Amino acid sequence: MATIDKFQHWIYETPDHSLGRKNREVGFDINQFSDTVTDWSGLQPDKDYLWQQQLHLYEVPFYYLDTGLAQLEPLRLWRNFKTDNTSGLQKYQDALKLGNTTTIPEIYKAAGIKFDFSRAYIHELMSFVKDELGNR
């Protein structure tokens, strides 16, 4: 998600880019956000064109970001439930009752979760996930 989002921002902020520059840029992004164990030896042309398989870039620009952010909400809800089963479930149901009748920040508030995507808050959430995985 981070690779495509950063690449997409670059595409729109650099309208005079060339295909070669686009390929190099996505390579930089892949290197920044990918693992350190994948061996790309002999696969540079494939790596250069990876961005072309992302349909989001062509059909629904910036939708990829929504998808990535939406993966955080269930984790936040789960953390609330783990903290207080009754309250966590009730707040989740309260948020569902709102449907699309209000703003997303108001739905978050009803669910008892922060509308916050700061580095600190995401770090806090990932620490919770790490603890949960360690308890298995």
N, C-alpha and C positions, 0 to 999 in steps of 0.2 A: 504494500500500500504506500509506504513512504517513498519508495523508488518511483512509482508511477506519479504520485502527487508532485514530487519535486520536479520530475521531468516535465510534467504537464505545465507547471508554472513557468518553467524555463521556456517552453515552446511559445507560450503566449507573450512572455516578456521579451522574447527575441524573435520578432516576426521575420527578420531577414536571414534566418539560419539556413544552412545548406543541409543536404542529406548526410554528408560526411560529418558535419559538425553535430548533427542530431545523434548520429550513431556514437560519436565520441562522448557526448554528454550523457547518454543513457549508460554508457560503460562506466563513467565516473560515478553515477548514481548507484549502479549495481554494486560497484566496489565499496561504496560508503555504507550501504544498508544490508549487504548479503553476508553470508557466513564466510569463514576463513578457511574452510576445508574443501570447498568445491574447486576442482582443478579444471580450469578453462583452457589448458594447453591444447593447441590445435583447433580450438573452437571459437576463436575471436570473431570470425564472420557471423557465426550464430549468435554470439553474445551481442554484437553490434545491432542486430535486427530484432532482438527480443521485444522491443517496444511495439513492434508491429502486430504482435499477437494480442495486445490489450484493446479489445473492442471498445472499452470505455472512452478511449482517446478519440474515437471517431464518432460514436453515437451519443454518448452522454457525458460530456466533459465535466470533470470534477466530481462525478458520482462516486468514484472510487474512494474518495475521502469520506463520504457518508457511510460507505460500507465498513471502512475501518473503524470509524468512530462508533458505529452501531454495535460493534463487537465488544465495546467496553460496558455498555449498559447492563447486559446480563450479569457481568461480573460484579458490578456495583449492587445490583439487586440481590445477588447471591450473598454478598458480604452482609447486607442488611438482614437478610433472612437468618444467616448464621449467628449474627449478633443477637437478634430477637425474633424468633420464628413468627410469633403472633403479629407483632407490629410490622415486620418486614413483609409478610404476606398481605396484611391489610393495606399497607401503603401501595404495594404493587397493584392490588385490585382497585384502589382509588384512582391510580394513574390510568389504568385501563378504562375505567368508566368515563374518563374525559374524552377518549377517542381523539378525533382531530378537531375538537371544539375550542381549543386554546393553543397557546404557544408551546413550543418544546421546552423552554425553561420552566414554564408552569407545570408541565407534565412531570418533569424531573423533580420539581419541588413536591408535588403530590406523592411521588414515589419515594420521597425521602433520600434522593441522591443529588449530588452537586452537579450543576451544569458547568463543569470545570474540566478543561483539557490541558491544564498547565503541566509542565514537566514534573513538578513536585507531587501533584495529585495522581498523575498516572504512575509515578514511581511508588507511591503509597499503595495503589491498587495492585500493581505487579508484585509488591512484597506480600500482599494478601494471597495472591495466586500461588506464589512460590511456597508460602506456608501451607496452603491447601494441598498442593502436590506433594509436599514433604510428609503430610499426614496420611498418605495412602500406603 
